[in-house]
Amino acid sequence: AIDIVEMLKVSGLKISKKQEFNPYRKQIRFMELSEEEKIELIKKDSNYGKIICRCEQITEGEIIDAIKRCFGSVSLDGIKRRCRPGMGRCQGGFCGPRVQEIISRELNLPLEDIVLEKDGSYILTGKSK
């Protein structure tokens, strides 16, 4: 980013820092919202009405947000660190496959290409049925 700024300055573009810029976008934690806020959020995006992780009360909307935000998560553990599905009592036994399906759908990847953490840490090797 620093190199790009320098290139733009050299090309003659006047650049100034935005004083009100906040580099930290607040993450939506559905479980922490009031009932009224939950209802409003579900009206805006129905994915927030679909609970994926029962233990931690994580919605599909929160998972999609973790995937799509700047430098989004592309691994199962990355999603786990961003919004906590799989951190509850079942340790992902219930929600893990559902989170994998959401990652697959949102990133347009086959399920076999979803990784636990890094390249090569594949969760699935192929279809079983």
ZIWOFEN-V824325 format. One record per run of one state. SS is the DSSP state (hx for helix, st for strand, lp for the rest). FROM is the first residue (numbers start at 0). TO is the last residue. If there is no record, write none. Layout:
ss->SS from->FROM to->TO
ss->SS from->FROM to->TO
This chain:
ss->lp from->0 to->0
ss->hx from->1 to->9
ss->lp from->10 to->28
ss->hx from->29 to->31
ss->lp from->32 to->33
ss->hx from->34 to->43
ss->lp from->44 to->44
ss->hx from->45 to->48
ss->lp from->49 to->49
ss->st from->50 to->52
ss->lp from->53 to->56
ss->st from->57 to->58
ss->hx from->59 to->67
ss->lp from->68 to->74
ss->hx from->75 to->82
ss->lp from->83 to->94
ss->hx from->95 to->106
ss->lp from->107 to->109
ss->hx from->110 to->112
ss->lp from->113 to->113
ss->st from->114 to->114
ss->lp from->115 to->120
ss->st from->121 to->121
ss->lp from->122 to->128
